[in-house]
Amino acid sequence: MVQVSITGKKGAERLKEQEESAPHQAVCAPIERGKTSVIASIRSFQLEKQELRRQGLISHLQTLQTLLRQGIAVRGDTDLESNIYNLT
């Protein structure tokens, strides 16, 4: 392993040399290949959550539609006790 001192007047030059060295490139290459941007990761997470919530909303609306077709009132003091939650 090559050690480079980055202090002193030529610190920036030595750091640049280190970044361009073969050992440094060999270590960084696999990391950078699988790397995605933070913004892309956040956007992907948001899209997954949005799709999950959309499916939940559609399920609740279908249950509500079923209750309305049958003329049944929506009952329950809390969400967990309601007949919408129980039919889903």
N, C-alpha and C positions, 0 to 999 in steps of 0.2 A: 504494500500500500504506500502511496506517495503522500507525504505530508508537506504542506505548503504553509508557510507563515504569512498571514495576511495583515500584519501590522506594519507600521512605518510608512514611509513616503511612497513605496511601490506596492502598497497593499491592494489597491484596486487592480493593478496589472497582474499581480500574482493570483488574485481571485479569478480573474478572467482566464488565466492560464489553467487554473485548476478546473474550471467549468469546461474547458475545451479538451482536457486530457482524456485519454482512452479509458482509464479506470472509472472516471466520473461518468462518462457517456454510457459505459456498460451498466452502471448501477441505475442511472436515470431512465434509460430507454424503456425497460419493462413497466416502470411506474407511469410514464407519460402515455404509453399506448392505451392503457385501460382507463385513463383519466377522463372524466367528464366534467364539464363546468358546473359550478355551484348553481347557477341559474337554471341550467338544464335539469339538474337533479331536483330542485325545488319545483319546477314546472311539472315534471313527471309525477312527483308526489301529489301535487295539487290535482292533476288530471285523474289520478287513481281515486283520490278521495271524492272528487266531484262525481265520478261514475258510480261509486258506491252509494253516495247520497241520492243520486238520481234513481237508482234501483230501489232504494228504500222508499222514496217518495211515490214512485209508481206503484209499489206494493200497497202502500197505505191508501192511495187513491182508488185502486182496484177493490180493496176491502170496503172502503166507504161506498163505492158504487154498488157493491153487492148488498150492503145493508140498506141502501136507499131503494134498490129494486124490490127488496123483500118487505119494505115498510117498517124496518126495525130501527128503533132509536139508538143513537150512539150513547152508550152508558159507561159509567165508571168514574170514580172520583180522581183517580190518577191514571197516567198513561199505562202503567203496568196492569191495572185492573180493568181497563176499557175493553169493550168487545172488539174494537178495531185491532188492538194489539194481540188479542187472543186468536183472532181469525187469520192473522198474518203468518 
